[in-house]
Amino acid sequence: MDGQDGVSQPYVDPSVLQTLRCELEPDAEYCTVFVNSYIQQLPRRLDRLRHAVEAMDLDAAMDAVLSVKTSSMMVGAAYLGRLADELETILKHLESHPETVAEQPPRLQLALLESMDACTDQTVAGLSAAAAA
């Protein structure tokens, strides 16, 4: 599967889930519980991130984007994790250049959030299928 930007970037990397299953031995079925928890929490995490970005609350946005990024990477949500990583880079830049926060509306950040929202259904479907396999 290709990601939103046309680059050959999978929504889900099943090898991450396979590694997680191996690490959880002899309780490999916990991987499915872990993935289901991620899926249930994802909308809340993305909403929290959106609200923080819209309010330009950089501390809350950084906390939220790291939550999305790390949890995505842990379950193999590769494309969503990469988008969160891009957003983290932008937020770090804004933290180190606070004068730009007031000067620029968060257009790029919101565009990345739109991409994250757009790939959520494919990510959830891919994770569900990979976790069940």
Disulfide bonds with the S-S distance in Angstrom:
none
